[in-house]
Amino acid sequence: MIEITSNAQREIKRLQQSRQVIDSYLRIEIKEGGCQKWYYCLDFCQENNPEDILENSNGIPVAIESKSYNHLQSLKIDYSEDLMGGGFRFHNPNATATCSCSNSFSD
């Protein structure tokens, strides 16, 4: 199950409103590349793909790309701001290594 913190939930809802996609899913998948082997991709979608795995975390409907699911089980998504600006932070217990920005990992 994906965990979305309250800080991430607020930012996701703010993005949904600003992009006028209020009733959308947060679509999560991983793609090959980044500083490590994989990087996280977040997007909004109005309809999920039939093979997506659907969850709800902290009031956010989530569509997880099925091929990415094993890499994303128990993923925690947070949002924080620092001197470099704001961004989502990923805490993945399946990762054996992560880059310093936490947007890329290897398994």
C-alpha positions in Angstrom: 0.0 0.0 0.0 1.2 3.5 -0.9 1.3 6.0 2.0 0.8 9.7 1.2 1.6 12.0 4.1 -0.6 14.9 5.0 2.0 17.4 3.6 2.0 15.5 0.3 -1.8 15.3 0.3 -2.1 19.1 0.6 0.3 19.6 -2.3 -1.4 17.0 -4.5 -4.8 18.7 -3.8 -3.3 22.1 -4.6 -1.8 20.8 -7.9 -5.2 19.2 -8.8 -7.0 22.5 -8.3 -4.4 24.6 -10.1 -4.4 22.1 -13.1 -8.2 21.8 -12.9 -8.1 18.0 -12.6 -9.8 17.8 -9.2 -11.4 14.3 -9.7 -8.3 12.7 -11.0 -6.1 9.8 -9.9 -2.6 10.3 -8.9 -0.8 7.9 -11.3 2.5 6.5 -10.0 5.0 4.5 -12.0 8.7 4.0 -12.3 10.8 4.3 -15.4 14.4 3.3 -16.1 17.0 6.0 -15.7 18.0 8.7 -13.3 21.0 8.7 -10.9 20.3 5.1 -10.0 18.4 2.5 -12.0 14.8 3.7 -11.6 13.1 7.1 -11.2 9.6 7.9 -10.0 6.9 9.4 -12.3 3.9 11.1 -10.9 1.0 12.4 -13.0 -2.7 12.9 -12.9 -5.1 10.9 -15.0 -8.9 11.1 -15.3 -9.2 7.4 -16.1 -7.0 4.5 -14.9 -5.7 1.8 -17.2 -7.5 -1.5 -16.8 -4.3 -3.2 -15.5 -3.5 -0.5 -13.0 -3.7 -1.3 -9.3 -6.0 1.1 -7.5 -5.6 2.3 -3.9 -6.7 5.2 -1.8 -4.2 6.9 0.5 -5.1 9.8 2.8 -8.1 10.7 0.6 -6.1 10.6 -2.7 -7.2 8.0 -5.3 -4.0 6.4 -6.6 -3.4 4.4 -9.8 -0.2 2.3 -9.7 1.1 1.1 -13.0 1.0 -2.7 -12.6 4.6 -3.4 -13.8 5.9 -0.9 -11.2 3.8 -2.3 -8.3 6.4 -4.7 -6.9 8.9 -1.9 -6.7 6.5 0.5 -5.0 4.9 -1.6 -2.3 5.0 0.3 1.0 6.3 3.5 -0.7 5.8 6.6 1.4 5.4 9.9 -0.4 6.1 13.1 1.5 6.3 16.7 0.5 8.7 19.3 2.0 10.2 22.6 1.2 13.8 23.6 1.7 16.2 26.3 0.4 16.1 24.7 -3.1 12.3 24.8 -3.2 9.6 22.3 -2.6 9.4 18.7 -3.8 8.0 15.3 -3.2 10.2 13.0 -1.2 10.1 9.2 -1.7 10.8 6.7 1.1 11.0 3.3 -0.5 11.7 0.2 1.7 12.3 -1.8 -1.5 15.3 0.4 -2.5 18.8 -0.8 -1.9 20.2 2.6 -2.8 18.8 6.1 -3.5 20.2 9.3 -4.9 20.5 12.3 -2.6 17.4 13.9 -4.0 15.4 10.6 -3.4 13.9 10.7 -6.9 15.9 7.8 -8.2 16.6 4.4 -6.7 18.0 0.9 -7.4 16.7 -2.4 -6.1 
